[in-house]
Amino acid sequence: MKETALYAPVKELFELLGYEVQSEVLDIDVLATKNDDMIVIELKKELNLKLIVQGAQRQKISEVVYVAIKKPSYKVRMSQTFLEKTYLLKRLGIGLIFVHFKESGTVATIEEEPTIFDLKQSQRLNKKIRERALKEKSMRSGDYNLGGQRGKKITAYRENALLIAGLLSKNGMMKVAEIRGLAGEKTGSILQKDYYGYFNRVTKGHYELSEGGKEAVAAYEYIIEKLI
């Protein structure tokens, strides 16, 4: 399929909306006008960064910009990469058009209208995430990770588990109540879930370090000494 195959259905879509449509006006793929309204549409077989940048550049000459692509498969549309690209389109205020290639014919549909992104509204909707981030930061005892790292990270939860592990390493088997007095209210839940495999339940209400816990105490001694 060539990009030119996208043009006819896109042209038909906007003509049905009352626009006069022409292709390749200067270096614009599609230009639609109605009275004083002007719409710019850029065509590509798939949604990629080059197309998104091209759409953003077209906003220099028109308030209403769309990008048109061949409709991707369901698997592609649900992929993290595609969702991130469509989020970027919304963030930039660029509309999205799908061109459907069917046995019965080729049809273009508007999937997302170009709208002005409301940053304040987005921040209000994500207030809880902001609060969680600030709470997580405040609960950590230090900065033990590297920005951009993958894999194991030192979170506030892991610090709490390491604190408990450090106490058990120092004191041997302990009662949950004793540990809670030193490590906080989440102690019981952390011991019971044992997410990291640090603990062994000896008897009801009594815990000791597992072999994994001993290894963790040795590996994270530089953190534990700040916590105890």
C-alpha positions in Angstrom: 0.0 0.0 0.0 1.3 3.5 -0.9 0.6 6.7 1.1 -1.3 8.0 -1.9 -4.0 5.4 -1.3 -4.9 7.3 1.9 -5.8 10.5 0.0 -9.1 9.6 -1.7 -11.0 8.5 1.5 -9.6 11.5 3.4 -10.7 13.9 0.7 -14.2 12.3 0.6 -14.5 12.6 4.4 -13.9 16.3 4.4 -15.9 17.0 1.3 -18.9 15.4 3.0 -18.2 17.9 5.9 -18.5 20.7 3.4 -14.8 21.5 2.8 -13.0 22.1 -0.5 -10.1 19.7 -0.6 -6.8 19.8 -2.5 -3.6 17.7 -2.3 0.0 18.7 -2.3 -0.5 22.5 -1.7 3.1 23.7 -1.3 4.4 20.8 0.9 1.1 20.1 2.7 -0.3 16.6 1.9 -4.0 17.7 2.2 -5.5 21.1 2.6 -9.2 21.5 3.3 -10.9 24.9 3.5 -14.4 26.2 4.2 -15.0 29.9 4.3 -12.2 31.1 6.7 -11.6 27.7 8.2 -8.5 25.9 7.2 -7.6 22.3 8.0 -4.2 20.6 7.4 -4.0 16.8 7.1 -0.7 14.9 6.9 -0.7 11.3 5.5 1.5 8.4 6.5 1.1 4.6 6.4 1.7 4.4 10.1 1.9 6.6 13.2 5.6 7.4 13.9 7.6 10.2 15.4 8.3 11.9 12.0 4.6 12.2 11.4 3.9 13.6 14.8 6.6 16.2 14.4 5.3 17.0 11.0 1.8 17.6 12.5 3.3 19.8 15.2 5.1 21.9 12.5 1.8 22.3 10.6 0.3 24.0 13.7 2.4 27.0 12.7 0.0 27.7 9.9 -3.3 26.1 11.0 -5.1 25.8 14.3 -6.7 22.5 13.1 -4.3 19.7 12.2 -4.9 16.0 11.7 -2.6 13.1 10.9 -4.1 10.2 8.8 -2.8 6.7 8.8 -4.0 3.2 7.8 -6.0 1.8 10.6 -3.6 -0.4 12.6 -4.5 -3.9 13.9 -6.2 -4.2 17.3 -2.9 -5.6 18.7 -1.0 -2.5 17.5 -3.7 -0.1 18.8 -3.6 -1.6 22.3 0.3 -1.7 22.4 2.0 0.6 24.9 4.0 2.2 22.1 0.9 3.1 20.1 -0.9 4.4 23.2 2.1 6.6 24.1 2.1 8.1 20.6 -1.6 8.8 20.7 -1.2 10.4 24.1 1.5 12.7 22.5 -1.0 13.6 19.8 -3.6 14.6 22.4 -0.9 16.5 24.3 -0.1 18.5 21.2 -3.7 19.0 20.1 -3.4 17.1 16.9 -6.3 15.0 15.6 -6.1 11.4 14.4 -7.8 9.8 11.3 -7.9 6.1 10.5 -8.3 4.9 6.9 -10.1 1.6 6.9 -9.3 -0.7 3.9 -12.2 -3.1 3.5 -13.5 -5.4 0.8 -16.6 -3.1 0.6 -14.5 0.0 0.1 -12.1 2.4 1.7 -13.4 4.7 4.4 -11.7 7.4 6.5 -13.0 8.1 10.1 -12.0 10.7 12.6 -10.8 8.9 15.7 -9.6 11.9 17.8 -10.5 15.5 17.3 -7.8 18.1 17.7 -8.4 19.8 21.0 -6.5 22.1 23.2 -4.8 20.1 26.0 -5.9 21.3 29.5 -2.8 20.8 31.6 -4.5 22.0 34.8 -7.4 19.6 34.3 -5.0 16.7 33.7 -3.1 17.6 36.9 -6.4 17.7 38.8 -7.4 14.3 37.5 -4.0 12.9 38.4 -3.8 14.5 41.9 -3.7 11.2 43.7 -0.7 10.1 41.6 1.1 13.4 42.5 0.3 12.8 46.2 1.6 9.2 46.0 4.8 10.4 44.5 5.4 13.0 47.1 4.5 10.6 49.9 6.8 7.9 48.5 9.7 10.4 48.4 9.1 11.7 51.9 9.0 8.1 53.3 12.4 7.2 51.9 15.5 7.7 54.0 17.8 8.5 51.1 18.5 8.4 47.4 19.7 4.9 46.6 18.6 4.5 43.0 19.9 5.7 39.7 17.6 7.7 37.4 16.5 5.5 34.5 17.5 2.2 36.1 15.5 -1.0 35.6 15.1 -4.0 37.9 15.3 -3.9 41.7 14.7 -0.4 43.2 14.9 0.8 46.8 11.3 1.9 47.6 9.9 3.1 50.9 8.3 -0.4 51.2 11.6 -2.2 50.6 13.2 0.1 53.2 10.6 -0.9 55.7 11.2 -4.6 54.9 15.0 -4.0 55.3 14.5 -2.3 58.6 12.6 -5.3 59.9 15.3 -7.6 58.5 18.0 -5.5 60.2 16.1 -5.8 63.5 15.8 -9.6 63.2 19.5 -9.8 62.2 20.5 -7.8 65.3 18.1 -9.4 67.8 17.4 -12.8 66.5 13.8 -14.1 66.6 11.3 -11.5 67.7 7.6 -11.1 68.4 5.6 -9.1 65.8 4.5 -6.6 68.5 8.1 -5.9 69.4 9.1 -5.4 65.8 6.0 -3.2 65.2 7.1 -0.9 68.0 10.4 -0.3 66.2 9.4 -0.6 62.5 5.9 0.9 62.3 2.3 -0.1 61.7 2.9 -1.9 58.4 5.1 -4.5 60.1 2.4 -7.2 60.4 1.5 -6.9 56.7 5.1 -6.9 55.5 5.9 -10.0 57.6 2.8 -11.9 56.5 3.1 -11.1 52.7 6.9 -11.5 52.8 7.2 -10.1 49.3 11.0 -10.3 49.1 11.4 -13.6 50.9 13.3 -12.1 53.9 11.4 -13.8 56.8 10.5 -17.1 58.3 7.5 -17.6 60.6 8.8 -19.7 63.5 5.6 -19.8 65.6 2.4 -17.7 65.7 3.5 -14.1 66.2 7.3 -14.9 66.0 9.6 -14.3 63.1 13.2 -14.8 62.2 15.4 -14.1 59.1 15.3 -16.4 56.2 18.5 -17.2 54.2 17.3 -14.6 51.6 16.9 -12.1 54.4 20.5 -12.7 55.6 21.7 -12.1 52.1 19.7 -8.9 51.9 21.1 -7.7 55.2 24.6 -8.2 53.9 23.8 -6.6 50.5 22.0 -3.6 51.9 24.0 -3.0 55.1 24.7 0.6 53.9 21.0 1.3 54.0 20.0 -0.6 57.1 22.6 1.2 59.2 20.8 4.4 58.5 17.4 3.0 59.4 18.1 1.3 62.7 
